[in-house]
Amino acid sequence: MTLEEQRQAAILTYVNLMRIKSCETGENKELDYQIKVAKVMLQNFGIDFSELEY
């Protein structure tokens, strides 16, 4: 997998997690943790994810 493909996969993972989060009605600690991990991955790739947040 190329670096660009890894970057795209990280973006899609984050977007999908945020989509799930927007439908959550209660607290989900695992989802919140996965979102934190996805943010770290995006930061490591130098991707600004602020415009992707709900």
PQR file of N, CA, C, O and H, with PARSE charges and radii, in Angstrom:
ATOM      1  N   MET A   1       0.852  -1.170   0.000 -0.4000 1.5000
ATOM      2  CA  MET A   1       0.000   0.000   0.000 -0.0000 2.0000
ATOM      3  C   MET A   1       0.899   1.235   0.000  0.5500 1.7000
ATOM      4  O   MET A   1       1.819   1.343   0.811 -0.5500 1.4000
ATOM      5  N   THR A   2       0.629   2.145  -0.898 -0.4000 1.5000
ATOM      6  CA  THR A   2       1.428   3.363  -0.985 -0.0000 2.0000
ATOM      7  C   THR A   2       1.062   4.322   0.143  0.5500 1.7000
ATOM      8  O   THR A   2       0.052   4.147   0.826 -0.5500 1.4000
ATOM      9  H   THR A   2      -0.118   2.057  -1.556  0.4000 1.0000
ATOM     10  N   LEU A   3       1.888   5.320   0.321 -0.4000 1.5000
ATOM     11  CA  LEU A   3       1.635   6.334   1.340 -0.0000 2.0000
ATOM     12  C   LEU A   3       0.313   7.049   1.066  0.5500 1.7000
ATOM     13  O   LEU A   3      -0.459   7.306   1.989 -0.5500 1.4000
ATOM     14  H   LEU A   3       2.708   5.462  -0.234  0.4000 1.0000
ATOM     15  N   GLU A   4       0.059   7.364  -0.182 -0.4000 1.5000
ATOM     16  CA  GLU A   4      -1.194   8.049  -0.537 -0.0000 2.0000
ATOM     17  C   GLU A   4      -2.404   7.167  -0.228  0.5500 1.7000
ATOM     18  O   GLU A   4      -3.426   7.661   0.248 -0.5500 1.4000
ATOM     19  H   GLU A   4       0.686   7.154  -0.932  0.4000 1.0000
ATOM     20  N   GLU A   5      -2.293   5.877  -0.495 -0.4000 1.5000
ATOM     21  CA  GLU A   5      -3.390   4.960  -0.171 -0.0000 2.0000
ATOM     22  C   GLU A   5      -3.596   4.865   1.336  0.5500 1.7000
ATOM     23  O   GLU A   5      -4.732   4.762   1.799 -0.5500 1.4000
ATOM     24  H   GLU A   5      -1.463   5.475  -0.882  0.4000 1.0000
ATOM     25  N   GLN A   6      -2.527   4.898   2.093 -0.4000 1.5000
ATOM     26  CA  GLN A   6      -2.633   4.882   3.550 -0.0000 2.0000
ATOM     27  C   GLN A   6      -3.308   6.149   4.054  0.5500 1.7000
ATOM     28  O   GLN A   6      -4.131   6.101   4.968 -0.5500 1.4000
ATOM     29  H   GLN A   6      -1.604   4.981   1.716  0.4000 1.0000
ATOM     30  N   ARG A   7      -2.963   7.263   3.465 -0.4000 1.5000
ATOM     31  CA  ARG A   7      -3.589   8.542   3.844 -0.0000 2.0000
ATOM     32  C   ARG A   7      -5.092   8.517   3.552  0.5500 1.7000
ATOM     33  O   ARG A   7      -5.901   8.937   4.380 -0.5500 1.4000
ATOM     34  H   ARG A   7      -2.295   7.302   2.722  0.4000 1.0000
ATOM     35  N   GLN A   8      -5.452   8.025   2.378 -0.4000 1.5000
ATOM     36  CA  GLN A   8      -6.869   7.937   2.003 -0.0000 2.0000
ATOM     37  C   GLN A   8      -7.631   7.003   2.942  0.5500 1.7000
ATOM     38  O   GLN A   8      -8.761   7.297   3.332 -0.5500 1.4000
ATOM     39  H   GLN A   8      -4.795   7.683   1.706  0.4000 1.0000
ATOM     40  N   ALA A   9      -7.017   5.886   3.302 -0.4000 1.5000
ATOM     41  CA  ALA A   9      -7.650   4.935   4.219 -0.0000 2.0000
ATOM     42  C   ALA A   9      -7.859   5.562   5.596  0.5500 1.7000
ATOM     43  O   ALA A   9      -8.890   5.339   6.231 -0.5500 1.4000
ATOM     44  H   ALA A   9      -6.099   5.647   2.986  0.4000 1.0000
ATOM     45  N   ALA A  10      -6.889   6.339   6.056 -0.4000 1.5000
ATOM     46  CA  ALA A  10      -7.014   7.013   7.350 -0.0000 2.0000
ATOM     47  C   ALA A  10      -8.148   8.033   7.329  0.5500 1.7000
ATOM     48  O   ALA A  10      -8.907   8.147   8.291 -0.5500 1.4000
ATOM     49  H   ALA A  10      -6.052   6.520   5.540  0.4000 1.0000
ATOM     50  N   ILE A  11      -8.257   8.767   6.235 -0.4000 1.5000
ATOM     51  CA  ILE A  11      -9.344   9.749   6.100 -0.0000 2.0000
ATOM     52  C   ILE A  11     -10.694   9.052   6.099  0.5500 1.7000
ATOM     53  O   ILE A  11     -11.615   9.478   6.796 -0.5500 1.4000
ATOM     54  H   ILE A  11      -7.640   8.674   5.454  0.4000 1.0000
ATOM     55  N   LEU A  12     -10.818   7.992   5.328 -0.4000 1.5000
ATOM     56  CA  LEU A  12     -12.093   7.269   5.271 -0.0000 2.0000
ATOM     57  C   LEU A  12     -12.457   6.653   6.610  0.5500 1.7000
ATOM     58  O   LEU A  12     -13.627   6.644   6.992 -0.5500 1.4000
ATOM     59  H   LEU A  12     -10.070   7.646   4.762  0.4000 1.0000
ATOM     60  N   THR A  13     -11.479   6.144   7.318 -0.4000 1.5000
ATOM     61  CA  THR A  13     -11.738   5.589   8.654 -0.0000 2.0000
ATOM     62  C   THR A  13     -12.289   6.667   9.572  0.5500 1.7000
ATOM     63  O   THR A  13     -13.284   6.452  10.264 -0.5500 1.4000
ATOM     64  H   THR A  13     -10.528   6.151   7.007  0.4000 1.0000
ATOM     65  N   TYR A  14     -11.641   7.825   9.577 -0.4000 1.5000
ATOM     66  CA  TYR A  14     -12.085   8.926  10.437 -0.0000 2.0000
ATOM     67  C   TYR A  14     -13.493   9.378  10.062  0.5500 1.7000
ATOM     68  O   TYR A  14     -14.337   9.566  10.938 -0.5500 1.4000
ATOM     69  H   TYR A  14     -10.833   7.999   9.015  0.4000 1.0000
ATOM     70  N   VAL A  15     -13.747   9.550   8.789 -0.4000 1.5000
ATOM     71  CA  VAL A  15     -15.067   9.996   8.331 -0.0000 2.0000
ATOM     72  C   VAL A  15     -16.141   8.985   8.734  0.5500 1.7000
ATOM     73  O   VAL A  15     -17.221   9.373   9.178 -0.5500 1.4000
ATOM     74  H   VAL A  15     -13.061   9.398   8.077  0.4000 1.0000
ATOM     75  N   ASN A  16     -15.851   7.708   8.582 -0.4000 1.5000
ATOM     76  CA  ASN A  16     -16.825   6.682   8.964 -0.0000 2.0000
ATOM     77  C   ASN A  16     -17.086   6.683  10.464  0.5500 1.7000
ATOM     78  O   ASN A  16     -18.229   6.529  10.894 -0.5500 1.4000
ATOM     79  H   ASN A  16     -14.973   7.393   8.221  0.4000 1.0000
ATOM     80  N   LEU A  17     -16.047   6.853  11.258 -0.4000 1.5000
ATOM     81  CA  LEU A  17     -16.234   6.927  12.703 -0.0000 2.0000
ATOM     82  C   LEU A  17     -17.068   8.141  13.090  0.5500 1.7000
ATOM     83  O   LEU A  17     -17.922   8.055  13.972 -0.5500 1.4000
ATOM     84  H   LEU A  17     -15.118   6.978  10.909  0.4000 1.0000
ATOM     85  N   MET A  18     -16.823   9.267  12.436 -0.4000 1.5000
ATOM     86  CA  MET A  18     -17.602  10.469  12.741 -0.0000 2.0000
ATOM     87  C   MET A  18     -19.056  10.304  12.316  0.5500 1.7000
ATOM     88  O   MET A  18     -19.957  10.834  12.968 -0.5500 1.4000
ATOM     89  H   MET A  18     -16.129   9.337  11.719  0.4000 1.0000
ATOM     90  N   ARG A  19     -19.289   9.583  11.241 -0.4000 1.5000
ATOM     91  CA  ARG A  19     -20.653   9.302  10.791 -0.0000 2.0000
ATOM     92  C   ARG A  19     -21.390   8.469  11.848  0.5500 1.7000
ATOM     93  O   ARG A  19     -22.552   8.730  12.158 -0.5500 1.4000
ATOM     94  H   ARG A  19     -18.558   9.153  10.712  0.4000 1.0000
ATOM     95  N   ILE A  20     -20.704   7.474  12.389 -0.4000 1.5000
ATOM     96  CA  ILE A  20     -21.290   6.654  13.455 -0.0000 2.0000
ATOM     97  C   ILE A  20     -21.543   7.511  14.688  0.5500 1.7000
ATOM     98  O   ILE A  20     -22.598   7.403  15.314 -0.5500 1.4000
ATOM     99  H   ILE A  20     -19.760   7.262  12.137  0.4000 1.0000
ATOM    100  N   LYS A  21     -20.588   8.356  15.039 -0.4000 1.5000
ATOM    101  CA  LYS A  21     -20.708   9.224  16.216 -0.0000 2.0000
ATOM    102  C   LYS A  21     -21.926  10.136  16.099  0.5500 1.7000
ATOM    103  O   LYS A  21     -22.602  10.393  17.095 -0.5500 1.4000
ATOM    104  H   LYS A  21     -19.731   8.444  14.530  0.4000 1.0000
ATOM    105  N   SER A  22     -22.208  10.620  14.910 -0.4000 1.5000
ATOM    106  CA  SER A  22     -23.331  11.547  14.737 -0.0000 2.0000
ATOM    107  C   SER A  22     -24.669  10.853  14.980  0.5500 1.7000
ATOM    108  O   SER A  22     -25.662  11.518  15.277 -0.5500 1.4000
ATOM    109  H   SER A  22     -21.658  10.411  14.101  0.4000 1.0000
ATOM    110  N   CYS A  23     -24.707   9.536  14.859 -0.4000 1.5000
ATOM    111  CA  CYS A  23     -25.942   8.782  15.082 -0.0000 2.0000
ATOM    112  C   CYS A  23     -26.059   8.252  16.508  0.5500 1.7000
ATOM    113  O   CYS A  23     -27.119   7.770  16.907 -0.5500 1.4000
ATOM    114  H   CYS A  23     -23.900   8.997  14.618  0.4000 1.0000
ATOM    115  N   GLU A  24     -24.975   8.340  17.275 -0.4000 1.5000
ATOM    116  CA  GLU A  24     -24.973   7.836  18.647 -0.0000 2.0000
ATOM    117  C   GLU A  24     -25.869   8.698  19.529  0.5500 1.7000
ATOM    118  O   GLU A  24     -25.832   9.926  19.459 -0.5500 1.4000
ATOM    119  H   GLU A  24     -24.114   8.733  16.950  0.4000 1.0000
ATOM    120  N   THR A  25     -26.659   8.050  20.347 -0.4000 1.5000
ATOM    121  CA  THR A  25     -27.508   8.791  21.283 -0.0000 2.0000
ATOM    122  C   THR A  25     -26.973   8.717  22.708  0.5500 1.7000
ATOM    123  O   THR A  25     -27.382   9.502  23.563 -0.5500 1.4000
ATOM    124  H   THR A  25     -26.689   7.052  20.404  0.4000 1.0000
ATOM    125  N   GLY A  26     -26.076   7.794  22.967 -0.4000 1.5000
ATOM    126  CA  GLY A  26     -25.517   7.635  24.306 -0.0000 2.0000
ATOM    127  C   GLY A  26     -24.007   7.746  24.277  0.5500 1.7000
ATOM    128  O   GLY A  26     -23.409   8.112  23.266 -0.5500 1.4000
ATOM    129  H   GLY A  26     -25.744   7.156  22.273  0.4000 1.0000
ATOM    130  N   GLU A  27     -23.404   7.419  25.416 -0.4000 1.5000
ATOM    131  CA  GLU A  27     -21.954   7.448  25.518 -0.0000 2.0000
ATOM    132  C   GLU A  27     -21.387   6.135  25.001  0.5500 1.7000
ATOM    133  O   GLU A  27     -21.900   5.060  25.311 -0.5500 1.4000
ATOM    134  H   GLU A  27     -23.891   7.122  26.237  0.4000 1.0000
ATOM    135  N   ASN A  28     -20.326   6.233  24.212 -0.4000 1.5000
ATOM    136  CA  ASN A  28     -19.678   5.050  23.677 -0.0000 2.0000
ATOM    137  C   ASN A  28     -18.174   5.265  23.801  0.5500 1.7000
ATOM    138  O   ASN A  28     -17.547   5.886  22.942 -0.5500 1.4000
ATOM    139  H   ASN A  28     -19.909   7.107  23.961  0.4000 1.0000
ATOM    140  N   LYS A  29     -17.609   4.742  24.884 -0.4000 1.5000
ATOM    141  CA  LYS A  29     -16.193   4.972  25.170 -0.0000 2.0000
ATOM    142  C   LYS A  29     -15.285   4.386  24.091  0.5500 1.7000
ATOM    143  O   LYS A  29     -14.270   4.986  23.737 -0.5500 1.4000
ATOM    144  H   LYS A  29     -18.118   4.238  25.582  0.4000 1.0000
ATOM    145  N   GLU A  30     -15.647   3.228  23.575 -0.4000 1.5000
ATOM    146  CA  GLU A  30     -14.823   2.602  22.536 -0.0000 2.0000
ATOM    147  C   GLU A  30     -14.814   3.452  21.262  0.5500 1.7000
ATOM    148  O   GLU A  30     -13.766   3.635  20.644 -0.5500 1.4000
ATOM    149  H   GLU A  30     -16.472   2.741  23.863  0.4000 1.0000
ATOM    150  N   LEU A  31     -15.966   3.962  20.876 -0.4000 1.5000
ATOM    151  CA  LEU A  31     -16.038   4.825  19.698 -0.0000 2.0000
ATOM    152  C   LEU A  31     -15.210   6.082  19.904  0.5500 1.7000
ATOM    153  O   LEU A  31     -14.475   6.500  19.010 -0.5500 1.4000
ATOM    154  H   LEU A  31     -16.818   3.813  21.378  0.4000 1.0000
ATOM    155  N   ASP A  32     -15.326   6.685  21.081 -0.4000 1.5000
ATOM    156  CA  ASP A  32     -14.546   7.883  21.381 -0.0000 2.0000
ATOM    157  C   ASP A  32     -13.047   7.594  21.310  0.5500 1.7000
ATOM    158  O   ASP A  32     -12.278   8.417  20.812 -0.5500 1.4000
ATOM    159  H   ASP A  32     -15.923   6.346  21.808  0.4000 1.0000
ATOM    160  N   TYR A  33     -12.632   6.432  21.806 -0.4000 1.5000
ATOM    161  CA  TYR A  33     -11.219   6.052  21.746 -0.0000 2.0000
ATOM    162  C   TYR A  33     -10.766   5.850  20.307  0.5500 1.7000
ATOM    163  O   TYR A  33      -9.683   6.299  19.933 -0.5500 1.4000
ATOM    164  H   TYR A  33     -13.257   5.764  22.210  0.4000 1.0000
ATOM    165  N   GLN A  34     -11.573   5.187  19.504 -0.4000 1.5000
ATOM    166  CA  GLN A  34     -11.224   4.955  18.106 -0.0000 2.0000
ATOM    167  C   GLN A  34     -11.103   6.269  17.338  0.5500 1.7000
ATOM    168  O   GLN A  34     -10.253   6.392  16.455 -0.5500 1.4000
ATOM    169  H   GLN A  34     -12.453   4.822  19.808  0.4000 1.0000
ATOM    170  N   ILE A  35     -11.939   7.242  17.663 -0.4000 1.5000
ATOM    171  CA  ILE A  35     -11.856   8.561  17.033 -0.0000 2.0000
ATOM    172  C   ILE A  35     -10.541   9.236  17.420  0.5500 1.7000
ATOM    173  O   ILE A  35      -9.887   9.849  16.576 -0.5500 1.4000
ATOM    174  H   ILE A  35     -12.629   7.142  18.380  0.4000 1.0000
ATOM    175  N   LYS A  36     -10.149   9.126  18.698 -0.4000 1.5000
ATOM    176  CA  LYS A  36      -8.875   9.706  19.129 -0.0000 2.0000
ATOM    177  C   LYS A  36      -7.711   9.086  18.362  0.5500 1.7000
ATOM    178  O   LYS A  36      -6.808   9.793  17.913 -0.5500 1.4000
ATOM    179  H   LYS A  36     -10.681   8.628  19.384  0.4000 1.0000
ATOM    180  N   VAL A  37      -7.737   7.775  18.215 -0.4000 1.5000
ATOM    181  CA  VAL A  37      -6.671   7.073  17.482 -0.0000 2.0000
ATOM    182  C   VAL A  37      -6.637   7.537  16.026  0.5500 1.7000
ATOM    183  O   VAL A  37      -5.567   7.780  15.469 -0.5500 1.4000
ATOM    184  H   VAL A  37      -8.470   7.201  18.580  0.4000 1.0000
ATOM    185  N   ALA A  38      -7.814   7.659  15.420 -0.4000 1.5000
ATOM    186  CA  ALA A  38      -7.888   8.100  14.023 -0.0000 2.0000
ATOM    187  C   ALA A  38      -7.335   9.518  13.874  0.5500 1.7000
ATOM    188  O   ALA A  38      -6.672   9.822  12.882 -0.5500 1.4000
ATOM    189  H   ALA A  38      -8.683   7.462  15.873  0.4000 1.0000
ATOM    190  N   LYS A  39      -7.601  10.380  14.842 -0.4000 1.5000
ATOM    191  CA  LYS A  39      -7.080  11.747  14.799 -0.0000 2.0000
ATOM    192  C   LYS A  39      -5.554  11.755  14.855  0.5500 1.7000
ATOM    193  O   LYS A  39      -4.901  12.516  14.140 -0.5500 1.4000
ATOM    194  H   LYS A  39      -8.140  10.134  15.647  0.4000 1.0000
ATOM    195  N   VAL A  40      -4.995  10.902  15.710 -0.4000 1.5000
ATOM    196  CA  VAL A  40      -3.534  10.811  15.808 -0.0000 2.0000
ATOM    197  C   VAL A  40      -2.948  10.335  14.484  0.5500 1.7000
ATOM    198  O   VAL A  40      -1.927  10.854  14.033 -0.5500 1.4000
ATOM    199  H   VAL A  40      -5.525  10.285  16.290  0.4000 1.0000
ATOM    200  N   MET A  41      -3.586   9.358  13.865 -0.4000 1.5000
ATOM    201  CA  MET A  41      -3.112   8.869  12.568 -0.0000 2.0000
ATOM    202  C   MET A  41      -3.129   9.991  11.535  0.5500 1.7000
ATOM    203  O   MET A  41      -2.170  10.161  10.783 -0.5500 1.4000
ATOM    204  H   MET A  41      -4.415   8.937  14.232  0.4000 1.0000
ATOM    205  N   LEU A  42      -4.211  10.751  11.501 -0.4000 1.5000
ATOM    206  CA  LEU A  42      -4.306  11.850  10.536 -0.0000 2.0000
ATOM    207  C   LEU A  42      -3.238  12.899  10.810  0.5500 1.7000
ATOM    208  O   LEU A  42      -2.613  13.415   9.884 -0.5500 1.4000
ATOM    209  H   LEU A  42      -4.990  10.613  12.112  0.4000 1.0000
ATOM    210  N   GLN A  43      -3.031  13.213  12.083 -0.4000 1.5000
ATOM    211  CA  GLN A  43      -1.999  14.193  12.434 -0.0000 2.0000
ATOM    212  C   GLN A  43      -0.624  13.710  11.999  0.5500 1.7000
ATOM    213  O   GLN A  43       0.188  14.494  11.508 -0.5500 1.4000
ATOM    214  H   GLN A  43      -3.539  12.794  12.836  0.4000 1.0000
ATOM    215  N   ASN A  44      -0.362  12.412  12.180 -0.4000 1.5000
ATOM    216  CA  ASN A  44       0.936  11.859  11.773 -0.0000 2.0000
ATOM    217  C   ASN A  44       1.146  11.959  10.268  0.5500 1.7000
ATOM    218  O   ASN A  44       2.281  12.071   9.804 -0.5500 1.4000
ATOM    219  H   ASN A  44      -1.021  11.775  12.579  0.4000 1.0000
ATOM    220  N   PHE A  45       0.065  11.919   9.508 -0.4000 1.5000
ATOM    221  CA  PHE A  45       0.150  12.075   8.061 -0.0000 2.0000
ATOM    222  C   PHE A  45       0.152  13.543   7.640  0.5500 1.7000
ATOM    223  O   PHE A  45       0.281  13.851   6.455 -0.5500 1.4000
ATOM    224  H   PHE A  45      -0.857  11.827   9.885  0.4000 1.0000
ATOM    225  N   GLY A  46       0.007  14.455   8.616 -0.4000 1.5000
ATOM    226  CA  GLY A  46      -0.008  15.878   8.315 -0.0000 2.0000
ATOM    227  C   GLY A  46      -1.310  16.336   7.686  0.5500 1.7000
ATOM    228  O   GLY A  46      -1.327  17.315   6.940 -0.5500 1.4000
ATOM    229  H   GLY A  46      -0.098  14.205   9.579  0.4000 1.0000
ATOM    230  N   ILE A  47      -2.411  15.633   7.982 -0.4000 1.5000
ATOM    231  CA  ILE A  47      -3.717  15.946   7.404 -0.0000 2.0000
ATOM    232  C   ILE A  47      -4.521  16.786   8.383  0.5500 1.7000
ATOM    233  O   ILE A  47      -4.686  16.408   9.543 -0.5500 1.4000
ATOM    234  H   ILE A  47      -2.397  14.838   8.588  0.4000 1.0000
ATOM    235  N   ASP A  48      -5.017  17.914   7.923 -0.4000 1.5000
ATOM    236  CA  ASP A  48      -5.892  18.764   8.725 -0.0000 2.0000
ATOM    237  C   ASP A  48      -7.305  18.199   8.654  0.5500 1.7000
ATOM    238  O   ASP A  48      -7.949  18.255   7.607 -0.5500 1.4000
ATOM    239  H   ASP A  48      -4.882  18.221   6.981  0.4000 1.0000
ATOM    240  N   PHE A  49      -7.780  17.659   9.759 -0.4000 1.5000
ATOM    241  CA  PHE A  49      -9.092  17.024   9.783 -0.0000 2.0000
ATOM    242  C   PHE A  49     -10.162  17.928  10.370  0.5500 1.7000
ATOM    243  O   PHE A  49     -11.302  17.495  10.539 -0.5500 1.4000
ATOM    244  H   PHE A  49      -7.257  17.613  10.610  0.4000 1.0000
ATOM    245  N   SER A  50      -9.824  19.172  10.683 -0.4000 1.5000
ATOM    246  CA  SER A  50     -10.788  20.062  11.331 -0.0000 2.0000
ATOM    247  C   SER A  50     -12.038  20.309  10.487  0.5500 1.7000
ATOM    248  O   SER A  50     -13.120  20.512  11.038 -0.5500 1.4000
ATOM    249  H   SER A  50      -8.898  19.523  10.545  0.4000 1.0000
ATOM    250  N   GLU A  51     -11.908  20.295   9.185 -0.4000 1.5000
ATOM    251  CA  GLU A  51     -13.068  20.504   8.327 -0.0000 2.0000
ATOM    252  C   GLU A  51     -13.919  19.240   8.176  0.5500 1.7000
ATOM    253  O   GLU A  51     -15.026  19.302   7.641 -0.5500 1.4000
ATOM    254  H   GLU A  51     -11.029  20.130   8.738  0.4000 1.0000
ATOM    255  N   LEU A  52     -13.415  18.105   8.639 -0.4000 1.5000
ATOM    256  CA  LEU A  52     -14.149  16.851   8.549 -0.0000 2.0000
ATOM    257  C   LEU A  52     -15.013  16.603   9.776  0.5500 1.7000
ATOM    258  O   LEU A  52     -15.843  15.693   9.770 -0.5500 1.4000
ATOM    259  H   LEU A  52     -12.516  18.055   9.074  0.4000 1.0000
ATOM    260  N   GLU A  53     -14.834  17.402  10.837 -0.4000 1.5000
ATOM    261  CA  GLU A  53     -15.599  17.201  12.067 -0.0000 2.0000
ATOM    262  C   GLU A  53     -17.013  17.731  11.927  0.5500 1.7000
ATOM    263  O   GLU A  53     -17.277  18.708  11.226 -0.5500 1.4000
ATOM    264  H   GLU A  53     -14.161  18.141  10.842  0.4000 1.0000
ATOM    265  N   TYR A  54     -17.911  17.047  12.623 -0.4000 1.5000
ATOM    266  CA  TYR A  54     -19.317  17.480  12.623 -0.0000 2.0000
ATOM    267  C   TYR A  54     -19.519  18.614  13.566  0.5500 1.7000
ATOM    268  O   TYR A  54     -20.636  19.113  13.701 -0.5500 1.4000
ATOM    269  H   TYR A  54     -17.697  16.254  13.193  0.4000 1.0000
TER
END
